[in-house]
Amino acid sequence: MALRLAVSPLAKSRSTPSLRLAAALRSSSSLNGRVYFHASRNAAAATTGQTSADVTEVYKAVPYKSLPSDQVHGSYHWDFERLLSISMIPLLAASAINGAHPITDGLLGVVIPIHSHMGFDAMITDYLHPGKVGVYGNKAFVWGLRGATVLVLVGCYQFNTADIGLTELVKKAWTA
């Protein structure tokens, strides 16, 4: 059930434009008007004229079971992400200075997709967790990302071994 929206009596009594602006900034806008943040559900119900049960229905939390903590997926994972990000600097510099080389192209073909995979995995963990998209939705996103990462790794391998390589591709795209 949606909240009925009402302008706060405190906001009506504001006379100066700066106080009205401050009151407007404290509120969040909606399609139907203004909703002011309240200290409690009872205060929200009193302001909008609804019962406390109506307001409680709007404030229900989404149930979400957090995952157990794991040292490997915690600090070691963070250290590996930083090491991977920092290793890209000399790899990109070596490719820019020396040009195409099979070793740097091969390393870039592994490091860049894994770096991208970790970034998208963090996005799925933060924004597409099971509490928001459901357990099966979360699993679909996670396995979709894993499949896409494997396809990109295979594509980088094929491109580096059977074609001109990543460094030469960037050089040709840059001068085109």
C-alpha positions as CSV (number, residue, x, y, z in Angstrom):
1,M,0.0,0.0,0.0
2,A,1.4,3.4,-1.0
3,L,1.9,6.3,1.4
4,R,-0.5,9.2,1.0
5,L,1.7,12.2,0.5
6,A,1.3,15.4,2.4
7,V,3.3,18.6,2.9
8,S,4.7,18.9,6.4
9,P,3.0,21.6,8.6
10,L,6.5,22.7,9.5
11,A,7.4,23.4,5.9
12,K,4.2,25.5,5.5
13,S,5.3,27.8,8.3
14,R,8.7,28.6,6.7
15,S,8.6,32.1,5.4
16,T,12.1,32.8,4.0
17,P,13.1,31.2,0.7
18,S,16.3,29.8,2.2
19,L,14.4,28.0,4.9
20,R,11.9,26.6,2.3
21,L,14.9,25.5,0.2
22,A,16.5,23.8,3.1
23,A,13.2,22.0,3.9
24,A,12.9,21.0,0.2
25,L,16.4,19.6,0.2
26,R,15.6,17.4,3.3
27,S,12.8,15.8,1.4
28,S,12.8,13.3,-1.3
29,S,10.6,13.9,-4.3
30,S,8.0,11.6,-5.7
31,L,5.6,11.5,-8.6
32,N,2.7,12.5,-6.4
33,G,4.3,15.3,-4.4
34,R,6.7,15.5,-1.4
35,V,7.5,13.0,1.2
36,Y,9.3,14.2,4.3
37,F,11.6,11.9,6.3
38,H,10.3,11.1,9.7
39,A,11.9,9.9,12.8
40,S,9.5,6.9,13.3
41,R,6.7,5.1,11.6
42,N,4.2,6.6,14.0
43,A,5.3,10.1,13.1
44,A,5.0,9.2,9.4
45,A,1.5,7.8,10.0
46,A,0.5,10.9,12.0
47,T,1.7,13.3,9.3
48,T,0.1,11.4,6.4
49,G,-3.1,10.5,8.1
50,Q,-2.6,6.7,7.7
51,T,-2.5,4.0,10.3
52,S,0.8,2.7,11.6
53,A,0.1,-0.7,10.0
54,D,-0.1,1.0,6.5
55,V,3.2,2.8,7.0
56,T,4.8,-0.4,8.4
57,E,3.9,-2.2,5.2
58,V,5.9,0.3,3.2
59,Y,9.0,0.1,5.5
60,K,9.3,-3.8,5.4
61,A,12.8,-5.0,5.0
62,V,13.8,-7.4,2.3
63,P,15.0,-10.6,3.9
64,Y,18.6,-11.4,3.0
65,K,20.9,-14.0,4.5
66,S,24.5,-12.8,4.4
67,L,27.2,-15.2,3.4
68,P,29.6,-16.6,5.9
69,S,33.0,-14.8,6.1
70,D,36.0,-16.4,4.6
71,Q,39.6,-15.4,4.8
72,V,40.4,-16.4,1.3
73,H,37.5,-14.4,-0.1
74,G,38.3,-11.5,2.1
75,S,41.8,-10.0,2.5
76,Y,43.6,-12.4,0.1
77,H,41.0,-11.7,-2.5
78,W,41.5,-7.9,-2.0
79,D,45.3,-8.3,-2.2
80,F,45.0,-10.3,-5.4
81,E,42.7,-7.6,-7.0
82,R,45.3,-4.9,-6.1
83,L,48.2,-7.0,-7.4
84,L,46.3,-7.6,-10.7
85,S,45.4,-3.9,-11.1
86,I,49.0,-2.8,-10.4
87,S,50.5,-5.4,-12.7
88,M,48.5,-3.9,-15.6
89,I,50.6,-0.7,-15.4
90,P,53.9,-2.2,-16.5
91,L,52.2,-4.5,-18.9
92,L,50.5,-1.6,-20.7
93,A,53.7,0.4,-20.6
94,A,55.8,-2.5,-22.0
95,S,53.2,-2.9,-24.8
96,A,53.3,0.8,-25.6
97,I,57.1,1.1,-25.6
98,N,58.1,-2.2,-27.2
99,G,55.2,-2.8,-29.5
100,A,53.6,-6.2,-30.1
101,H,55.3,-9.2,-28.4
102,P,53.7,-12.6,-27.8
103,I,54.5,-12.6,-24.0
104,T,53.0,-9.2,-23.3
105,D,50.0,-9.9,-25.6
106,G,49.4,-13.2,-23.8
107,L,49.6,-11.6,-20.3
108,L,47.3,-8.8,-21.4
109,G,44.9,-11.4,-22.8
110,V,44.7,-12.9,-19.3
111,V,45.0,-10.0,-17.0
112,I,42.5,-7.6,-18.6
113,P,39.6,-10.2,-18.7
114,I,40.3,-11.3,-15.1
115,H,40.4,-7.7,-13.9
116,S,37.1,-7.0,-15.7
117,H,35.6,-10.2,-14.3
118,M,36.5,-9.1,-10.7
119,G,35.0,-5.7,-11.2
120,F,31.7,-7.1,-12.6
121,D,31.6,-9.7,-9.9
122,A,31.9,-7.0,-7.3
123,M,29.0,-5.2,-9.0
124,I,26.9,-8.4,-8.9
125,T,27.7,-9.0,-5.3
126,D,26.8,-5.4,-4.3
127,Y,23.8,-4.6,-6.5
128,L,22.4,-7.9,-7.7
129,H,22.5,-10.0,-4.5
130,P,19.9,-12.7,-3.8
131,G,17.9,-10.4,-1.6
132,K,17.2,-8.1,-4.5
133,V,17.0,-10.3,-7.6
134,G,16.3,-13.7,-6.0
135,V,18.5,-16.7,-5.6
136,Y,18.0,-17.9,-9.1
137,G,18.4,-14.4,-10.6
138,N,21.7,-14.0,-8.7
139,K,22.9,-17.4,-9.9
140,A,22.0,-16.5,-13.5
141,F,24.0,-13.3,-13.3
142,V,27.0,-15.0,-11.7
143,W,27.1,-17.9,-14.2
144,G,26.4,-15.5,-17.1
145,L,29.5,-13.5,-16.0
146,R,31.6,-16.7,-15.7
147,G,30.5,-17.8,-19.1
148,A,31.3,-14.4,-20.7
149,T,34.7,-14.4,-19.0
150,V,35.6,-17.8,-20.4
151,L,34.5,-16.7,-23.8
152,V,36.6,-13.6,-23.6
153,L,39.6,-15.5,-22.4
154,V,39.2,-18.0,-25.3
155,G,38.7,-15.1,-27.8
156,C,41.9,-13.3,-26.5
157,Y,43.8,-16.6,-26.9
158,Q,42.5,-17.1,-30.4
159,F,43.2,-13.5,-31.3
160,N,46.7,-13.5,-30.0
161,T,47.7,-16.9,-31.6
162,A,45.8,-16.8,-34.9
163,D,45.6,-13.1,-35.6
164,I,47.7,-9.9,-35.1
165,G,47.5,-9.8,-31.3
166,L,46.0,-7.3,-28.8
167,T,48.8,-4.7,-28.9
168,E,48.8,-4.6,-32.7
169,L,45.0,-4.3,-32.7
170,V,45.1,-1.3,-30.4
171,K,47.9,0.3,-32.5
172,K,45.8,-0.1,-35.7
173,A,42.7,1.2,-34.0
174,W,44.6,4.2,-32.6
175,T,46.0,5.2,-36.0
176,A,42.8,4.5,-38.0
